[in-house]
């Protein structure tokens, strides 16, 4: 019975953490306001003080709250939230449109990906080009399945940044992985036809294979032009209009 309880505990803690986080995202607890006292949180969420304390530690590690002795726990400004964290993205849910996150990710990609593609044309190993080709083929073969298409799409862009052999780009790939997946998934489920995306990804692979730096940069820019189109569709799906 003790083993069963210890196995349930993480699930309970995750649920409570998510519930408090979603209430913060919904402005039930606005930025700058104090959270209810521990005892009140226990009553509100139906768990022990230990679970509440563990949940608050998680939320503090992700920048949503800040605890101070004799003061209590305060909700942080949204600018302090780690919006690139996979759990935070999930908690933000429908409120994510308030952060213009899709637009911000696209701006970051506009800055990074064309240069990464050009560097990759010069520096990518044969294995990295083969990995990009594999990801592209998976995109092509799963064009009718948004989930599988997104997994392959994320893999493609992750390998592309790695293939640039730029250490900063490689680190950025890890940092923005969750946000990139969110953005690509939002776009991929919002559009019915993914043939244009499949085509230009394939052309980028060929440009890398031919060591064509100019062609690689042009393909990356064309991919991002498509992303602008798909972003508009995605924003409509999540209830936002420009």
N, C-alpha and C positions, 0 to 999 in steps of 0.2 A: 504493500500500500504506500510506503514511503517513496519508493521508486516512481510509482504512478504519479504522486503529488509533485515530485521534482521535475517530472517530464512535462506536467501541465503548466508549471510555473512560468517558463519563458513565453508560452502562448498567451497566458493571462497578461503578463507584463507588456508584451507587444501590443495586445489589444487596447490596454489602458493608455499606453504611450500614444498610440494612433488616435484614440478618442480625444485625449487632451490636445494633441497637436491639431486635429481637425477643428476643434472648438476655437483654437487660437487663430487658425486660418480663416475661420468664418467670422472672426471679430467678436466672438462671445467674450473673449479676453483680449481687448485691443492692445496695441503696442504701447508700452509705457505703464500699463496698469498692473497692479499686483494680482497674482493668482490667489484663489481662496487658500485659507490655511490648510495644513496637512489633514487635520481631522475633518474639515469640510470636504476636501477632495476625496477622502476615504468614503464618506457618506454619498457623495455625488456619483462616484464611479464604482462603488460597491466592492472595494478591495482593502487590503491591509495597508498600514503606513509603510511597511517595507516595500510593497509593490509601487506605491506612489513615489517613494524616494528614488527607487531604481528608474522609474519612468522619467522623473524630473532630471536625473543625471543624464539620461539619453538625450532629452530635449535640450539640455544645456550644452552638451557636446556638439550639437548641430546648430547652435546659435539661436534657438527659438526663445530660450529663457535664460535668466541669470539669477542665481541665488546668492544672498548675502546674509551673514549672521545677524540676528536681531531685526532684520528688515523683511526677510521672506523672499519669495521668488517673484520676479518681475518679468513680464513679456518684453522681449527685445524688439527693437525696430526691425522692420522687414529687411532693411539693407544689411543687417547682420546675419540673416538666415543663410545657411549653406544650401542655396537653391540648386546646386549641382549634385547634391546627395540623392541617391535613388529613393530612400524612404521619405525625405522631405518632398520630393516631386510627387510621390504617391499621396502624401497627406494633403498637399495643396489642391489636388484634384481639380474640381471645376473652378476654383479660385485662381488657378494658374494664369488665366487670361489677364488678371489684374497686374501681373508682373511683366507683361510683354516678353515672356521668356522665349517664345518661338522666334520673335524678331531679333532678340539679342543673340540667340544661338546662330541665326543666319548671318548676322553682322560679323560674329567671330569666325565663322566659316569663310566668309568673303575675304577676311584678312589672312587666314592661314592656308586654306586648301590650295589655291592656285600656286602659291610658292612651294608648298609641299609637293605638289604634282611635278613642278619643274625640277626640284631637287631629286625627286624619285626617278625621273627620266635619266638622270645622270648617275645616281648612286644605288638604285635598287638592285638587290641580288636576283639571280635567276629564280631562287626559291620564293622570294617575295613577289615577283611578278607572277609566278605560278599560283601563289596563294590568292592574289588579286583576281587572276583568271578563274580560279575555283569559285571565289565569292560571286563574281559576275555570272558564272554559269548557274549558280544556285538562284540568283536573282531572276535570271531568264526562265528557269524551269519552275519557279514558284510565283510567277507574275500574278496568278489568280488567287494567291493565298497571302493576304497582307501581313500575317504574323511571320511566316517563313521568309517572305520577301524582306521584311524589316530586319530580321536576324542577319540575313546575308548582306543587306545594305550597310548595317552597322559594322559588320566584319570588314567589308570593303574599305570603308573610310578609316577604320582603325589600322588596317594594314598599310593603307596609303600614307598615313602620318608616320608610321614606323619606317616605311621604305624611304622616307626623306632623309633618314640618318641624321636628323637634327635632334639633339637631345631635348631641347625645349619642346619641340613639336611632339616628341614621344611622350613626355610628361603630360602635356596638354591632352593627349589622346586619352590617358587614364583619367585625368581630372574631369573631362567633359563627357565621358562615356555614357553615363546615365542620362544626362540632358540631351545628348545627341540621339540616343535611342528613343527618348520621348518625342523629340522633334520629328525624327524620321517616321516613327510610327504614326504620329498625328497626321503627317502628310500622306503617308501611304494608304491609310484607311479613308482619307478624304477624297482621293481621286480614283476613278474607275479604270483609267488606262495608264499603265506603267511602261508602255512600249518605248516612249521617248527616253525615259530614264535608263532602261535596259540598253538601249542603243548607245547613248553617250558614255555610259560606264564601260561598255565594250570597246568603244573607240579610245578611251583613255588607256585601257590595258594595252591596246595595240601601239599607242604612242609611246608608252613606256618600253615596250618590247623593241621598238625601233630607235629608242634613245632620242626621241624627238621632244626636246624641252619646250619649244614653242607650242607644238601641238598638244602636249600634255597640259600646259597652262590654259590653252584655249578650251580644251575639253572640261577642265575643272570649272572654268567660268560659265560654260554652257550648262553644266550640272546645277550650278548655283542659280542661273536664270530660271531653270525649271523649278528649283526650290522656292523661288519667289512666287511663281504661279501656284504651286502646291500649298504654300503657306496661306495664301488668301483662302483657298478651299478649306484648309484645316481650321482656320480661325472661324469660319462660318459654322463648321461642325461643332466647335466648342462654345458657340454662342457669342462670338465677338465679331464685330464689323469694323472695318477701318474707318 
